[in-house]
Amino acid sequence: MQRVRVLALLYAAVFFLAGLFPPLLSASDRAILFSALVLWLPAVISIGAALVVAACVGHPAVSTRGAFAITVVFEIVSSYGISASEFLHPGGLDFRFATWIGLSWVAVWILLFTIVVPASPRRAVLAALASITSVPVMAAISFRAFPPPLMPNALQFFFLFIFPYLLVVAMAYVGARVLFALGNEVRKARELGSYRLLDMIGQGGMGEVWSARHRLLARPAAVKLIRPLASPSRMGSDAASRFEREAQSIASLRSPHTIDLFDFGIADDGTFYYVMELLDGLDADRLVKKFGPLPADRVIYVIRQVCHSLSEAESISLVHRDIKPANIILCRYGEDCDFVKVLDFGIAKAIREPEDRGVVTVTADHIVRGTPAFIAPEQALGTHAVDHRADIYGIGCLAYWLLTGQLVFTGDTPMKLLMQHAQAIPDPPSARTELPIPAELDALVLACLAKNPSDRPQSARQLSLRLDAVPVNRAWTAELARGWWDAHQPLAPMVKSQG
């Protein structure tokens, strides 16, 4: 109803500026304006009615049905106001100079109303028909009250004051049909399976993330849309099969630290989508940028939860392949704080990459698939088959970021970053921050960043055990986590991270 309110205010403002304001500036024009009631009363009534409508349609006490009734009545009454101002003159409508007679502003108003306040074609036509009656009715009243020297005959009256407005109604009907069809297409486009899309909460190279709600269960969710690189017809059924297998594998994961996958499918336009739980938290990228590096004990607390998720994935030979801060969310989860959820397993890449590759490579035209700042050397260069140890490298990059607030390597281009991951020796985290880092944790992070996969911890479970053995002055606990969140609680769910 906000559109009706805006339209009513616009109507009142234009009517005042065009009908009343200019005569008020001149004493002679002002005298003419107030010389006859019909010269100013229709404008005053019309402006007053528009302001009343603007106040009523936005009032909480007015129901949707009541607001719709007000809208229809306003379209009709406002049209009569325009016609009364145009046709009711003490001098009458001198039909001898009929060439002045063109379309009334009622025609413009009806078409504008149809565009700004869409309705079903049937309702739009009925409202338009009722509105155009204002022209012949007011013209007839004018001829009756103020007879001109020459009166039009019935045929002339029809073609001057009725027929053109029937054509306007026909145009309004066509416009209403087009707008109604577009509205249906938009509504259908915003529905995927049993979920209705609400607001976009994230966007990236792979697609978009929307908040959504199940139509029957009223369950909030996040929906990720993945646009195919090629048309569905060119991609064939292989991508759909890979997508289905990946989604089923991820849906089978039961670690509480893996994002819950509710549903998946392919839209009519070939867009792949999957539905996951909607989280209330901060991703590790935003967390560090907002609050700075984390203390070592908290980093261990976070990384061990990531390992819990990846360890289960390893058991079914599922490789994440894109461990990075943006895919790690720390959230309030029930009564738990600093509860980690790992997002975005390899669904997107499964769609866009051939099944037998399973790696991210630098192609001949230097296009890099993946996240260069967090990518394992073998994943970037294709020197080894990618397995779960690529995720161990990603955890090393993640831990480095959490401890220092800096990337392991930086470069002007993705290619330079890849070359550094492949060849350069990283500085230990302790050399890049003033926060204390135990020597054992320093060494473990560097082990995760080893160029050769065989030199890294060989599983997420092994890495978790080694992290547990790192000596710290104090262990990060659920109580400490809750205290931190109580002190730094975000004002709103940071679900934009969920991409």
ABEGO torsion letter per residue (X at the ends): XAAAAAAAAAAAAAAAAAAAAAAAABAAAAAAAAABAAAAAAAAAAAAAAAAAAAAAABAABBAAAAAAAAAAAAAAAAAAAAAAAABBAAEBBAABAAABBBBAAAAAAAAAAAABBBBAAAAAAAAAAAAAAAAAAAAAAAAABBBABBBBAAAAAAAAAAAAAAAAAAAAAAAAAAAAAAAAAAAAABBEABBBABBABBBAAEBBBBBBBAAAGBBBBBBBBBBABBAAAAEAAAAAAAAAAAAAAAABABAABBBBABBEBBAAGBBBBBBBBBBBBBAAAAAAAAEBBBAAAAAAAAAAAAAAAAAAAAAGBBAGBBBAAABBBBBBEABBGBBBBBGBAAAAAAABBAAAGBBBBBAAGBBBEBAAABBAAAAAGABBBBAAAAAAAAAAAAAAAAAGBBABBBABAAAAAAAAAABBBBBAAAABABBBBAAAAAAAAAAABABAAABBABAAAAAAAAAABBBABBBBAAAAAAAAAAABBABBBAAABX
